[in-house]
């Protein structure tokens, strides 16, 4: 399976994770809003970055949430040109399967 992340995978995961951390419905999370403006604390941002590393199989810099302060920015970083490759032997997203209704 191709290890490339798709924009919808990253956006769906981040939206769901932020909503879970804030205990709100995912529909309330704007991809354009800054993580801190959504109400995430520094501790939560570090935790989210670690969770994103685990989920995506990518190694992210400690400054990730400062370099990519919104869901949109994170999607672009992880799926755009120059996106980080998964660590050797890791493709955790593949274990999550395809989006409902899509092949995979």
Number of C-alpha atoms within 10 A of each C-alpha: 6 6 14 16 20 13 17 12 17 22 18 15 16 24 20 17 16 22 17 12 16 16 9 12 12 16 9 10 18 14 17 11 13 18 22 15 10 15 12 16 14 12 8 16 19 16 13 18 19 16 14 18 17 16 18 26 20 20 15 16 11 11 11 15 21 13 12 17 18 21 24 18 18 20 22 18 17 21 18 14 8 9 14 17 17 17 12 8 7 15 21 16 17 16 8 10 11 12 11 7 6 7 7 9
